[in-house]
Amino acid sequence: MNQSFLQLNTIFISILIEAIPFVVVGVFISAIIQIFVSEALIAKVIPKNRFLSVLFGTCIGSLFPGCECGIVPITERLVKKKVPLHAAVSFMLTGPIINPIVIFSTYVAFGNSWKMVFDRCGLAIVVAFLVGLIISFLFNDDQLRHFIEQKVQKNRKQHHHHHHEHEHIHKMSAMAKIKEVINHALDEFFSVGKFLVIGAFIASAMQVYLKTSTLLTLGDTKVTAILVMMLLAFILSLCSEADAFIASSFRGTFSSSALTAFLVFGAMVDIKNLIMMLSTFKRRFVFTLVGSIIVLVFLGALLL
């Protein structure tokens, strides 16, 4: 019992150490968007056409060197700034996968081979694009934005913080804006941080008490191998910067299609970012989103 508790403690701390830098980057990007990016600018940049805006959201993820730990606060901020929900969701799904750091780490982890990089990025782009389209038909942007704004108002009342609204922001000096960015980032870090801690704890407990060997014995056909690796990705809750090194250790056991499913699904949905999503968006929206990702990643990996 003592041994497994120590193991849980070690895994829990390592997940936090791995995730916190990316959450910090995420909340700072989110705060910079809040203070320096106006809704008018976003309206100009994002295409009005549903398909083009989903494509734009899918591709813009390549510019953010983040991982799934810090992507939820950025996505929430984009939705508040009137970015169409489907474009924000596509960005949230590809951001942790098609950025330069993750591409490089995947390339190195698989022995300087581009095959896994192309499989991973290709599947991620297709899944993010299709999920964005599904969301655009099923959910009304305003309804979800209203839900997020209500939640923010409630948090503000609890914390008694005064936030400058937009009319004040553009009148502020550069120094005041920087101070405001830091205040926003700190606020957001503590609101996201508690969900990260809960998620990291659940993930570490599952790793300790759910035997990986049991899972591995189930993966003897292509279908079960893909499902097992998707489940494993969800449980391990690795950062997308590091997951390729873990995936490559399974090369002798699983096919490349199962490894691709592990690398794509884990970066889109794991325990810690599921808990963050549930704290940010409506439950029905999160379950529809996760269900669509499961089906599309599974089918995509089967075709690989």
Buried (B, 14 or more C-beta within 10 A) or exposed (E): EEEEEEBBEEBBEEBBEBBBBBBBBBBBBBBBBBBEBBEEEBEEEBBEEBEEBBBBBBBBBBEBBBBBBBBBBBBBBBBBBBBBBBBBBBBBBBBBBBBEBBBEBBBBBBEEEEEBBEBBBBBBBBBBBBBBBBBBEBBEBEEBBEBBEEBBEEEEEEEEEEBBEEEEBEEBEEEBBEEBBEBBBEBBBEBBBEBBBBBBBBBBBBBBEEEEEEBBEEBEEBEBBBBBBBBBBBBBBBBBBBBBBBBBEBBEEBBBBBBBBBBBBBBBBBBBBBBBBBBBBBEEBBEBBBEBBBBBBBBBBEEB
